């Protein structure tokens, strides 16, 4: 799964190395008796060059495709003397005469050039000169992947996806131990479902920070299934809980912005506004977003519109330098809307694909900062159609239900379209993802699973639920 999928076309470079040569275009027909027009030589050529070009010259040879890839590595026994070609080495006559007879190969010519066993002698008549065939090695010789087949590139992408999936499941291991193992403890030694089991199950779900309203809804569905005889054993009960969690996470994708592909490609740049309180990992999230989106071939620009906090621009500049993404910033105290205006102009001038906008960390009781967000949204909408296309609220998963309350307040003013859940790897309260989806009806777009620059993944509901219930 690609991290950034807005560009739907295949962005591959076609060199046409294996395409058949195109037929030569015919010269326009001339009237009978009229001489054919001859191209005049450039005026700056010397007289001798002009005379030579006027004479009839043979047609230039057809261009042959060039073999791409690195040259094959010479065998160890061939590395004698100074190499003058690919796959063969040449020694001076003096060196050849000084070599003991016992060490001379059977394929060494009298002139001194050695050949590998079984290789035809190109000096003999009837033997065609053959170009060396490049060998495959475990190291890529082309940054564009031209030395690898489509199958190899697809296999590499699939392996990378499996790696991120495994890392994502490992990140929620603490939540899995808190939820799944408690559920297993509840089910241990029980062969039937009774009221006492459901009460203990309710406690386990609330302890994982899934939330009281969400837990009650899940248990109501379970009780209805028991009444209808659809749930009659422990395995069916666990499957029902998994299906309920998955249904809640999927239903939230109907609101907000679930994918960047919803915005037409002709609208550029794609503006992402990042909001949240201080300390939730907002600046780190921006750096990780810029790195992951840039790594997939997009031109990214960062706008440092948090001019309220003194160290905000400095921290963002460190991430911009680390990821190699340009940063637009102004001195402290500058109107954030003015910084955003300059950034939008710069993004248009350089045809940037994505503009990521940092904003000041604020709480709901900071009315002046909240009003700033409204002004920035108006400025963005005047410059780019539909901007900001995403307003992502960053929530620290460790804060649990407090993060949910922050989200409620931001929804009133900021027009949040999605959630970024950070520090998911450092808490046993990862069930907050379900509570957010249920109570706010917003999709969780990304999840932070570590401190490294690539430790930001697209939140996947299936992987999340499977990771909560899979056995170690």
matplotlib code that plots the C-alpha trace (Angstrom):
import matplotlib.pyplot as plt

x = [0.0, 1.4, 1.6, 0.5, -1.8, -3.2, -1.3, -3.1, -1.0, 2.0, 5.0, 7.6, 10.3, 10.0, 13.4, 12.3, 15.4, 13.6, 11.3, 11.8, 13.4, 10.8, 10.7, 12.5, 10.3, 10.3, 11.6, 8.9, 8.4, 9.9, 8.8, 10.4, 13.7, 13.8, 16.9, 16.3, 16.8, 20.0, 20.4, 22.8, 25.8, 26.0, 27.6, 30.2, 31.8, 35.3, 35.6, 37.1, 34.1, 31.7, 33.4, 33.4, 29.8, 28.8, 30.2, 28.0, 28.4, 27.0, 24.0, 24.8, 24.5, 21.3, 21.5, 21.5, 20.0, 22.6, 22.8, 22.0, 23.5, 26.9, 29.7, 30.2, 32.9, 36.0, 36.9, 39.7, 42.1, 41.7, 43.0, 46.6, 48.1, 46.4, 42.7, 41.9, 38.5, 35.5, 35.9, 39.5, 42.9, 46.0, 49.6, 52.7, 55.0, 57.7, 55.3, 54.1, 57.6, 58.5, 55.5, 56.6, 55.4, 53.5, 51.2, 50.3, 46.7, 45.8, 43.7, 46.5, 47.4, 50.9, 50.3, 49.6, 45.8, 44.2, 40.7, 38.4, 37.9, 35.4, 35.4, 35.9, 38.9, 37.6, 40.7, 39.8, 37.9, 34.2, 33.9, 31.6, 32.5, 30.1, 29.2, 29.4, 26.0, 25.5, 25.1, 22.5, 23.9, 22.3, 23.2, 21.1, 23.1, 20.3, 18.4, 15.5, 15.3, 16.0, 18.2, 15.3, 12.2, 8.6, 8.2, 11.2, 10.0, 6.5, 8.0, 10.1, 7.0, 5.0, 7.9, 8.0, 4.2, 4.5, 7.3, 5.1, 2.2, 4.3, 5.7, 2.2, 1.0, 4.1, 3.3, 0.0, 1.4, 0.8, -2.8, -3.1, -1.7, -4.2, -7.2, -6.8, -5.1, -7.7, -10.4, -8.7, -8.6, -12.3, -13.0, -10.6, -12.3, -15.7, -17.8, -20.9, -21.7, -23.4, -24.1, -20.9, -18.8, -20.3, -19.7, -16.0, -15.8, -17.1, -14.4, -11.7, -13.0, -13.2, -9.7, -8.3, -9.8, -12.3, -14.7, -17.9, -20.4, -18.6, -18.3, -22.0, -22.9, -20.6, -22.1, -25.7, -24.9, -23.4, -26.5, -28.8, -26.6, -26.9, -30.7, -30.9, -28.7, -26.1, -23.5, -23.4, -19.7, -16.6, -15.1, -18.3, -18.3, -14.7, -15.5, -18.5, -16.4, -13.8, -16.5, -18.0, -14.7, -14.0, -17.5, -17.0, -13.6, -14.9, -18.0, -16.0, -14.5, -17.8, -17.2, -14.2, -11.5, -10.6, -8.2, -6.2, -7.5, -10.9, -9.4, -8.9, -5.4, -5.7, -6.0, -2.5, -1.0, -2.8, -2.9, -2.7, -3.2, -1.9, -3.5, -3.3, -2.1, 1.5, 3.4, 1.3, 4.1, 2.7, 6.1, 7.5, 4.4, 4.9, 8.5, 7.5, 4.6, 7.0, 9.5, 7.1, 5.2, 8.5, 9.9, 7.1, 8.1, 6.1, 7.4, 6.6, 6.8, 6.4, 4.9, 6.0, 2.9, 3.4, 4.8, 3.4, 5.9, 9.6, 11.2, 8.5, 10.3, 13.7, 12.4, 10.6, 13.8, 15.7, 13.1, 13.1, 16.9, 16.8, 14.2, 15.5, 12.1, 12.0, 10.6, 8.9, 9.2, 9.1, 10.3, 8.4, 5.2, 4.4, 0.8, 0.4, -2.0, 0.7, 3.2, 0.6, -0.1, 3.6, 3.9, 0.9, 2.5, 5.8, 4.1, 2.4, 5.6, 7.5, 4.5, 4.6, 2.3, 1.8, 1.9, 2.0, 1.0, 2.1, -0.1, 0.3, -0.5, -3.6, -6.3, -10.0, -9.9, -7.4, -10.1, -7.6, -5.6, -8.8, -9.8, -6.4, -7.3, -10.5, -8.5, -5.9, -8.6, -10.1, -6.7, -6.0, -9.4, -8.9, -5.6, -6.3, -9.7, -11.0, -8.0, -7.2, -8.1, -7.3, -7.2, -5.5, -5.8, -2.8, -3.7, -1.4, -2.6, -1.1, -3.6, -6.5, -9.9, -8.3, -7.3, -10.9, -12.0, -9.4, -10.8, -14.4, -13.3, -11.2, -14.2, -16.2, -13.7, -11.0, -13.2, -11.1, -11.3, -9.1, -6.9, -3.2, -2.7, 0.8, 2.8, 0.7, 3.6, 4.0, 0.6, -1.7, -4.6, -4.6, -8.3, -8.8, -8.7, -12.1, -13.5, -12.4, -14.0, -17.2, -17.8, -16.3, -17.1, -13.7, -11.3, -7.9, -5.5, -2.1, -0.5, 2.9, 4.6, 8.1, 10.6, 12.3, 11.6, 9.7, 7.8, 4.5, 2.1, -1.3, -3.8, -5.4, -8.5, -8.1, -4.4, -5.4, -8.2, -6.2, -3.3, -5.4, -6.6, -3.8, -1.9, 1.8]
y = [0.0, 3.3, 6.0, 8.8, 7.7, 10.9, 10.6, 7.7, 7.4, 5.2, 7.5, 5.4, 6.7, 5.1, 4.9, 2.7, 0.6, -2.5, -0.9, -1.7, 1.1, 3.4, 3.4, 6.2, 9.0, 9.4, 12.5, 14.6, 13.9, 16.3, 17.2, 15.4, 17.0, 19.1, 18.4, 17.4, 20.0, 19.6, 20.9, 23.8, 23.5, 25.8, 29.1, 28.8, 25.7, 26.0, 25.9, 22.4, 21.2, 22.7, 21.1, 17.7, 18.0, 18.9, 15.5, 12.4, 10.6, 7.2, 7.1, 7.0, 3.6, 2.7, 3.3, 0.1, 0.0, 0.3, -2.5, -1.0, -2.2, -2.7, -4.6, -8.2, -8.6, -10.2, -13.6, -13.6, -15.7, -13.1, -10.1, -10.2, -7.1, -3.9, -4.3, -2.9, -4.4, -6.0, -9.6, -9.8, -8.5, -7.8, -8.1, -6.7, -9.1, -8.8, -9.9, -12.8, -14.0, -13.7, -15.9, -19.5, -22.1, -23.9, -20.9, -20.1, -20.9, -23.1, -20.2, -17.6, -16.3, -15.9, -12.1, -12.0, -11.7, -14.3, -15.7, -17.7, -21.3, -22.1, -18.5, -18.4, -16.5, -13.3, -13.1, -16.3, -15.8, -16.4, -15.6, -12.6, -9.9, -10.3, -7.6, -8.6, -9.4, -7.6, -9.8, -9.4, -8.7, -8.1, -4.5, -2.1, -0.2, 2.2, 4.6, 4.4, 0.6, 0.2, -2.8, -4.7, -6.3, -5.3, -8.6, -7.7, -4.2, -5.5, -8.1, -5.4, -3.2, -6.2, -7.0, -3.4, -3.4, -6.5, -4.9, -1.9, -4.2, -6.1, -3.0, -1.6, -4.8, -4.7, -1.1, -2.1, -5.0, -3.2, -2.6, -6.3, -7.4, -5.2, -6.1, -9.6, -11.2, -9.8, -11.2, -14.5, -14.4, -13.8, -16.7, -19.0, -22.1, -21.0, -23.1, -21.0, -17.3, -15.8, -12.4, -12.6, -13.2, -10.2, -8.0, -9.0, -8.4, -4.9, -4.1, -5.4, -3.2, -0.1, -0.7, -0.6, 2.9, 1.9, 4.1, 3.5, 4.5, 2.3, -0.6, -0.5, -0.5, -3.5, -5.5, -4.6, -6.1, -9.2, -9.7, -9.5, -12.1, -14.4, -14.0, -14.9, -18.0, -16.5, -16.5, -19.7, -20.3, -18.3, -18.3, -16.9, -14.2, -13.1, -13.0, -10.8, -8.4, -8.2, -7.6, -4.8, -3.0, -3.3, -2.0, 1.1, 1.9, 1.5, 3.6, 6.6, 6.7, 8.0, 11.4, 13.7, 13.0, 9.3, 9.5, 12.1, 10.7, 12.4, 15.7, 16.0, 15.9, 19.2, 21.1, 21.9, 22.1, 19.7, 21.7, 19.8, 21.8, 20.2, 21.3, 20.1, 21.1, 21.4, 18.2, 15.7, 15.3, 17.8, 19.0, 15.4, 14.3, 17.1, 16.0, 12.3, 13.3, 15.3, 12.5, 9.7, 11.8, 13.1, 9.5, 8.6, 11.2, 14.2, 17.8, 18.9, 22.3, 23.1, 26.3, 27.3, 29.2, 28.6, 32.1, 32.1, 29.8, 30.9, 27.5, 26.2, 27.4, 26.2, 22.7, 22.5, 23.8, 20.8, 18.4, 20.2, 19.9, 16.2, 15.4, 17.7, 19.6, 23.4, 25.4, 28.8, 30.7, 34.3, 35.9, 35.3, 37.3, 37.5, 37.0, 33.3, 34.0, 36.1, 33.2, 30.9, 33.3, 33.5, 29.7, 29.2, 31.6, 29.7, 26.3, 27.5, 29.0, 25.7, 23.5, 21.7, 18.7, 19.1, 22.0, 21.0, 23.8, 23.9, 25.8, 27.1, 24.6, 25.8, 24.8, 25.4, 28.3, 30.3, 32.1, 34.3, 31.3, 29.6, 32.7, 32.5, 29.1, 30.5, 33.3, 30.9, 28.7, 31.7, 32.7, 29.2, 28.9, 32.1, 30.9, 27.3, 25.8, 23.8, 24.4, 23.3, 19.9, 18.1, 19.5, 16.8, 16.8, 15.2, 13.3, 11.6, 8.1, 8.1, 10.8, 8.5, 10.1, 13.5, 13.4, 12.7, 15.8, 17.9, 16.5, 17.6, 21.2, 21.4, 20.1, 23.2, 25.6, 24.0, 21.8, 18.7, 16.1, 13.4, 12.2, 11.4, 9.1, 9.4, 7.4, 4.3, 2.1, 3.5, 2.9, 0.2, 2.5, 2.1, 1.3, 5.1, 4.7, 2.9, 5.5, 8.4, 6.7, 5.9, 9.2, 11.7, 9.9, 10.9, 8.6, 7.9, 8.8, 8.0, 6.4, 7.1, 3.9, 5.2, 8.0, 7.4, 9.4, 6.6, 5.6, 6.9, 4.6, 4.8, 3.6, 0.3, -0.9, -4.5, -4.6, -2.8, -5.2, -8.3, -7.1, -6.7, -10.3, -12.3, -14.6, -13.9]
z = [0.0, -1.0, 1.6, -0.7, -3.5, -5.0, -8.3, -10.0, -13.1, -13.3, -13.0, -14.8, -17.2, -20.6, -22.3, -25.2, -25.1, -26.3, -28.8, -32.5, -34.6, -36.2, -40.0, -41.6, -42.9, -46.7, -48.3, -50.0, -53.6, -56.1, -59.6, -62.6, -63.5, -60.4, -58.2, -54.7, -52.1, -50.1, -46.6, -46.4, -44.0, -41.0, -41.8, -39.0, -40.4, -42.0, -45.8, -45.7, -43.6, -46.0, -49.0, -47.2, -46.2, -49.8, -51.0, -50.9, -47.6, -46.6, -44.4, -40.7, -39.1, -37.2, -33.4, -31.4, -27.9, -25.2, -22.6, -19.2, -15.9, -14.4, -16.1, -14.9, -12.3, -13.7, -12.2, -9.7, -11.9, -14.7, -12.7, -13.9, -15.3, -16.4, -17.4, -20.8, -21.5, -19.9, -19.0, -20.2, -19.0, -21.0, -19.9, -21.4, -23.4, -20.7, -18.0, -20.2, -20.7, -17.0, -16.0, -15.1, -17.5, -14.7, -14.1, -17.7, -18.5, -21.4, -22.8, -22.8, -26.3, -27.4, -27.6, -23.9, -23.6, -21.4, -22.0, -19.7, -20.4, -23.1, -24.5, -28.3, -29.6, -31.2, -33.4, -35.3, -38.5, -38.3, -34.6, -34.0, -31.5, -28.6, -26.1, -22.4, -20.8, -17.5, -14.4, -11.7, -8.2, -4.9, -5.1, -7.2, -9.8, -10.7, -8.4, -10.8, -10.6, -14.3, -13.5, -12.0, -13.5, -12.7, -10.8, -8.6, -7.9, -7.0, -4.7, -3.0, -2.5, -1.1, 1.3, 2.5, 3.1, 5.1, 7.2, 8.0, 8.8, 11.2, 12.8, 13.2, 15.0, 17.2, 18.1, 19.6, 21.5, 24.8, 24.0, 22.9, 26.2, 28.0, 26.0, 24.4, 27.4, 29.8, 27.5, 27.4, 31.2, 31.3, 29.0, 30.7, 32.1, 30.9, 28.5, 28.5, 28.2, 31.3, 32.9, 35.0, 31.9, 30.1, 33.2, 33.3, 29.5, 30.0, 32.5, 30.1, 27.2, 29.4, 30.8, 27.2, 26.9, 24.3, 26.2, 28.1, 25.4, 22.8, 25.2, 26.0, 22.3, 21.6, 24.5, 23.4, 20.0, 21.7, 23.9, 20.9, 19.2, 22.3, 22.3, 18.7, 19.3, 16.8, 19.6, 21.5, 22.4, 23.3, 19.8, 18.3, 21.1, 20.3, 16.5, 17.3, 19.2, 16.4, 13.8, 16.0, 16.4, 12.7, 11.8, 14.0, 12.5, 8.9, 9.5, 10.5, 7.0, 5.7, 7.3, 7.0, 4.5, 4.4, 1.5, -0.4, -3.7, -3.1, -4.2, -8.0, -9.3, -11.1, -7.8, -6.7, -4.1, -1.8, 1.5, 4.8, 8.0, 11.2, 14.5, 18.1, 21.6, 22.5, 23.4, 21.4, 18.7, 16.1, 14.8, 14.7, 12.7, 10.2, 9.6, 9.2, 6.8, 4.7, 4.5, 3.6, 1.0, -0.6, -0.7, -3.2, -5.7, -4.6, -4.3, -0.7, 1.0, 4.7, 6.1, 9.6, 10.6, 14.3, 15.1, 18.6, 20.2, 20.1, 19.4, 17.0, 13.8, 15.0, 15.7, 12.4, 10.6, 12.0, 10.6, 7.3, 7.0, 8.0, 5.4, 2.7, 2.4, 1.8, 4.7, 4.5, 7.8, 9.2, 12.5, 15.7, 16.1, 12.3, 11.4, 10.7, 7.9, 6.1, 6.4, 4.9, 2.1, 1.2, 1.4, -0.9, -3.5, -3.2, -3.6, -6.8, -8.2, -7.8, -8.7, -5.4, -4.9, -1.2, 1.3, 5.0, 7.3, 11.0, 13.4, 16.9, 19.7, 21.4, 23.8, 23.5, 26.0, 23.8, 21.8, 20.0, 18.7, 17.7, 15.7, 14.0, 12.5, 10.9, 9.3, 8.0, 6.5, 4.7, 3.2, 2.0, 0.4, -1.6, -3.0, -3.7, -4.4, -1.5, 0.7, 3.3, 1.9, 5.1, 8.7, 10.8, 14.5, 16.3, 19.4, 21.9, 22.4, 25.9, 27.1, 26.3, 27.1, 27.6, 23.9, 23.0, 24.9, 23.0, 19.7, 20.7, 21.2, 18.0, 16.0, 16.9, 15.4, 13.3, 11.1, 11.7, 8.9, 10.3, 13.2, 13.6, 16.6, 17.9, 20.4, 19.8, 20.6, 24.1, 25.6, 26.7, 25.9, 22.2, 22.3, 22.1, 18.4, 18.6, 20.9, 18.6, 15.6, 17.4, 19.3, 16.8, 13.5, 12.1, 10.3, 11.8, 8.9, 10.3, 13.4, 14.9, 15.9, 16.9, 16.9, 13.6, 10.5, 8.8, 11.9, 10.6, 8.9, 7.3, 9.9, 8.7, 10.5, 9.6, 10.8, 13.9, 14.9, 13.9, 15.9, 19.0, 18.9, 17.4, 19.6, 20.2]

ax = plt.figure().add_subplot(projection="3d")
ax.plot(x, y, z, "-o")
ax.set_aspect("equal")
plt.show()
